[in-house]
Amino acid sequence: MTLHWANLLTNRQVIEAFYTSVPPLEGVLLRSVHLERAGPGLVLRLGLPVFPDRPLSEWSEGHYDRFQCQVQFGAVGEIDWRGWRPGAAADVTLEAEPEQRVRVEVAADGVALRFTAAADALVGKPSAYRVTAQGEEHSYVSKVDRFRFGHGVPEAWERSFYGRI
């Protein structure tokens, strides 16, 4: 049975603060994948296909038009990962498995990622962004992320951003 990702979230209120109806993970931008040894866990950073209908006022005033968040899965196993294209348009499907598990499949042109995980997940690190002539400009919800990263994207090695929700 195919599951809506929001139904797996133990902190669903984080994403529902921005969306009246949480969009499915179809046509998302696959921005990064972070594997965690301890746990084991896996974090997907995704650009959602629809900008929130309840954005922060500064996002509207600043003409931000894109939204990203991270989805963290725990007790990850059976990982099969082939190819990588950052920013690829992807579809993420979740299928119920026995014993409170879920099978996650990320499919994009040049990318195939499959794994199983516990049947609950966390969402975090919500931010809006826009593309400018100089690159991407981000507006983070977290005051700590705003202070540490300004309007930029953290370096790939920044575990406090990519490894934690």
Phi, psi and chi 1 to 4 in degrees:
 res  aa     phi    psi   chi1   chi2   chi3   chi4
   1 MET       -  128.6  175.6  172.7   86.7      -
   2 THR   -75.6  136.1  -58.1      -      -      -
   3 LEU  -112.3  147.7  -55.2  169.5      -      -
   4 HIS   -82.5  132.5 -169.2  -72.2      -      -
   5 TRP   -58.7  -33.8   70.2  -73.9      -      -
   6 ALA   -63.7  -26.6      -      -      -      -
   7 ASN   -72.3  -14.3  -66.7  -25.1      -      -
   8 LEU   -90.5  -13.8  -62.0  177.6      -      -
   9 LEU   -75.0  128.6  -60.9  174.4      -      -
  10 THR   -82.3  -13.9   58.0      -      -      -
  11 ASN  -124.5   48.1   63.1  -17.9      -      -
  12 ARG   -53.5  -28.7 -173.6  176.9  175.4  144.6
  13 GLN   -60.6  -24.3   71.6  -80.4    3.2      -
  14 VAL   -62.5  -47.4  170.9      -      -      -
  15 ILE   -80.9  -32.8 -162.1   73.6      -      -
  16 GLU   -69.8  -15.7  -72.7  178.6  -23.1      -
  17 ALA   -65.5  -22.6      -      -      -      -
  18 PHE  -108.8  -22.5  -57.8  104.9      -      -
  19 TYR  -124.4  131.0  -71.2   96.5      -      -
  20 THR   -67.0  -42.1  -57.2      -      -      -
  21 SER  -128.6  113.3  178.6      -      -      -
  22 VAL   -66.3  125.0  177.7      -      -      -
  23 PRO   -71.3  153.0   26.1  -32.2      -      -
  24 PRO   -70.4  164.9   22.9  -29.1      -      -
  25 LEU   -90.3   59.0  -62.9 -179.6      -      -
  26 GLU  -115.3  128.6  -62.6  169.9   -6.7      -
  27 GLY    71.0   27.8      -      -      -      -
  28 VAL   -77.3  158.7  -61.1      -      -      -
  29 LEU   -91.7  120.2  -66.4 -179.5      -      -
  30 LEU   -82.0  100.3 -179.1   58.6      -      -
  31 ARG   -90.9  -34.2  -59.5 -176.3   52.6   82.3
  32 SER  -165.5  159.5   67.8      -      -      -
  33 VAL  -130.4  129.4  176.8      -      -      -
  34 HIS  -124.5  119.6 -179.4   84.7      -      -
  35 LEU   -93.5  135.2  -64.4  169.0      -      -
  36 GLU  -112.6  127.1  -57.6  172.7   10.5      -
  37 ARG   -68.6  -48.7  -79.7 -171.9  -61.5  176.9
  38 ALA   -74.1  120.9      -      -      -      -
  39 GLY   137.1  -65.1      -      -      -      -
  40 PRO   -72.2  152.7   29.7  -32.6      -      -
  41 GLY  -137.2  170.3      -      -      -      -
  42 LEU  -146.4  133.5 -171.0  144.7      -      -
  43 VAL  -119.6  125.7  177.7      -      -      -
  44 LEU  -101.8  126.5  -61.9  173.6      -      -
  45 ARG   -99.5  119.2 -176.8  167.1   59.1  109.4
  46 LEU  -125.3  136.3  -56.5  170.6      -      -
  47 GLY   -90.7  114.5      -      -      -      -
  48 LEU   -72.5  151.5  -62.5 -169.7      -      -
  49 PRO   -74.5  -13.2   27.8  -34.3      -      -
  50 VAL  -129.6  131.7  177.9      -      -      -
  51 PHE   -71.3  144.7 -167.3   71.4      -      -
  52 PRO   -56.8  144.6  -24.2   33.9      -      -
  53 ASP   -87.0   -5.3   59.0  -20.8      -      -
  54 ARG  -128.6   62.4  -65.2 -170.3  -70.2 -146.7
  55 PRO   -73.8  161.6   30.0  -35.2      -      -
  56 LEU   -63.1  149.3  -62.1  178.4      -      -
  57 SER   -60.3  -36.5   59.7      -      -      -
  58 GLU   -65.9  -27.2   66.4 -168.3   64.1      -
  59 TRP   -69.4  -43.1  -65.5   -8.1      -      -
  60 SER   -65.7  -46.9  -62.1      -      -      -
  61 GLU   -64.5  -33.2  -66.4  163.4    7.7      -
  62 GLY   -88.5    3.9      -      -      -      -
  63 HIS    61.3   33.4  -55.8  -72.3      -      -
  64 TYR   -72.1  141.8  -68.8   90.5      -      -
  65 ASP  -134.3    7.5   58.8   -5.0      -      -
  66 ARG  -134.5  154.1  -59.9  167.7 -167.4 -146.0
  67 PHE  -134.0  138.3 -179.4   84.6      -      -
  68 GLN  -134.4  157.9   73.9  173.6    9.4      -
  69 CYS  -153.9  172.1   61.4      -      -      -
  70 GLN  -117.0  141.8  -64.8 -175.4   24.6      -
  71 VAL  -119.8  123.2 -178.4      -      -      -
  72 GLN  -108.0  128.4 -179.2  178.4   36.3      -
  73 PHE  -112.1  142.2  -63.5   91.7      -      -
  74 GLY  -114.2  169.3      -      -      -      -
  75 ALA    51.3   47.0      -      -      -      -
  76 VAL   -76.9  140.6  172.2      -      -      -
  77 GLY  -150.5  175.6      -      -      -      -
  78 GLU    49.7   48.5  -57.5  176.1   42.2      -
  79 ILE   -78.6  130.9  -61.4  171.9      -      -
  80 ASP  -133.1  111.5 -178.9   15.8      -      -
  81 TRP  -127.6  124.0 -173.8   -1.4      -      -
  82 ARG  -132.6  121.7  -61.3  171.5 -163.5  -89.6
  83 GLY    82.0  162.3      -      -      -      -
  84 TRP  -155.8  128.7  176.8 -118.4      -      -
  85 ARG  -140.7   97.3  -84.5 -167.5   50.8 -132.6
  86 PRO   -57.8  136.2   -6.1   10.6      -      -
  87 GLY    79.5   10.3      -      -      -      -
  88 ALA   -67.2  142.1      -      -      -      -
  89 ALA   -73.4  124.6      -      -      -      -
  90 ALA  -132.8  157.9      -      -      -      -
  91 ASP  -113.5  132.2  -68.3  -27.9      -      -
  92 VAL  -113.0  121.5 -179.5      -      -      -
  93 THR  -117.3  148.4   56.5      -      -      -
  94 LEU  -128.9  127.2  -59.5  109.1      -      -
  95 GLU  -120.0  135.1  -61.8  -75.1  -26.7      -
  96 ALA   -65.9  140.0      -      -      -      -
  97 GLU  -124.3  164.2  -65.9  -90.8  -50.4      -
  98 PRO   -64.0  162.7  -17.9   27.4      -      -
  99 GLU    60.7   44.4  -60.6  179.9   20.9      -
 100 GLN    56.4   42.1  -62.1  -65.0  -52.9      -
 101 ARG  -119.7  166.3  -53.1  -95.7  -47.8  150.0
 102 VAL  -139.7  144.1   63.7      -      -      -
 103 ARG  -101.2  125.9  174.0  161.9  -60.4  -76.8
 104 VAL  -110.3  132.8 -178.6      -      -      -
 105 GLU  -128.9  127.8  -66.4 -167.6   18.2      -
 106 VAL  -114.2  118.2 -179.3      -      -      -
 107 ALA  -122.8  126.3      -      -      -      -
 108 ALA  -149.1  165.5      -      -      -      -
 109 ASP   -63.0  114.8 -173.4   28.6      -      -
 110 GLY    86.2    2.9      -      -      -      -
 111 VAL  -138.5  132.0 -179.0      -      -      -
 112 ALA  -138.4  118.0      -      -      -      -
 113 LEU  -130.1  125.2  171.6   60.9      -      -
 114 ARG  -132.7  140.5  -65.5  174.8 -168.5   85.1
 115 PHE  -161.7  163.5   60.6   91.7      -      -
 116 THR  -109.5  156.1   59.2      -      -      -
 117 ALA  -155.6  169.6      -      -      -      -
 118 ALA   -60.3  149.9      -      -      -      -
 119 ALA   -82.2   37.6      -      -      -      -
 120 ASP  -146.3  155.4   56.2   11.0      -      -
 121 ALA  -147.0  167.8      -      -      -      -
 122 LEU  -121.1  147.2  -67.8  170.3      -      -
 123 VAL  -117.5  143.0   63.9      -      -      -
 124 GLY  -164.4 -175.9      -      -      -      -
 125 LYS    54.7   43.7  -57.5  -70.4 -175.1 -177.7
 126 PRO   -67.9  140.5   26.1  -32.6      -      -
 127 SER  -156.7  155.1   68.4      -      -      -
 128 ALA  -103.8  154.3      -      -      -      -
 129 TYR  -151.6  165.0   66.2  102.2      -      -
 130 ARG  -141.8  154.7   62.2 -177.4  173.7 -166.3
 131 VAL   -96.8  127.0  177.5      -      -      -
 132 THR  -119.1  177.2   67.4      -      -      -
 133 ALA   -62.3  -26.4      -      -      -      -
 134 GLN   -90.1   -5.5  -66.8   76.0   32.9      -
 135 GLY   128.4 -148.3      -      -      -      -
 136 GLU   -94.4  141.5  -68.7 -178.6    0.5      -
 137 GLU  -118.6  122.2 -179.0  179.5  -46.5      -
 138 HIS  -107.2  150.7  -72.4 -105.0      -      -
 139 SER  -127.3  105.4  176.1      -      -      -
 140 TYR   -85.9  147.0  -62.8  101.5      -      -
 141 VAL   -74.5  -43.1  171.8      -      -      -
 142 SER   -68.3  127.9  162.9      -      -      -
 143 LYS   -63.3  -35.4  -70.0  179.7 -177.4  178.3
 144 VAL   -64.3  -46.1  172.6      -      -      -
 145 ASP   -63.7  -38.4  -71.0  -15.8      -      -
 146 ARG   -61.1  -44.8  -74.0  179.4 -170.4 -152.8
 147 PHE   -65.5  -47.1  176.3   76.6      -      -
 148 ARG   -74.3  -37.1  -66.7 -169.3   67.0 -148.5
 149 PHE  -114.8   -4.9  -49.5  121.3      -      -
 150 GLY    58.9 -125.3      -      -      -      -
 151 HIS  -106.4    8.1  -68.0  -70.1      -      -
 152 GLY   -96.6 -179.7      -      -      -      -
 153 VAL  -101.5  130.2  177.8      -      -      -
 154 PRO   -60.9  152.6  -19.3   29.6      -      -
 155 GLU   -62.8  155.1  -63.9  -65.6  -26.8      -
 156 ALA   -59.2  -27.9      -      -      -      -
 157 TRP   -82.8   -3.0   49.3  -97.2      -      -
 158 GLU   -76.2   86.3 -172.3   62.7   60.8      -
 159 ARG   -62.9  -29.8  -69.8 -163.5   68.1 -141.7
 160 SER   -66.4  -20.2   65.9      -      -      -
 161 PHE   -97.0  -50.8 -177.2   78.6      -      -
 162 TYR   -84.3  -23.6  -63.2  104.6      -      -
 163 GLY   -98.4   -5.2      -      -      -      -
 164 ARG  -134.5  144.9  -66.1 -170.0 -170.6  118.3
 165 ILE   -97.0      -  -65.0  -65.7      -      -
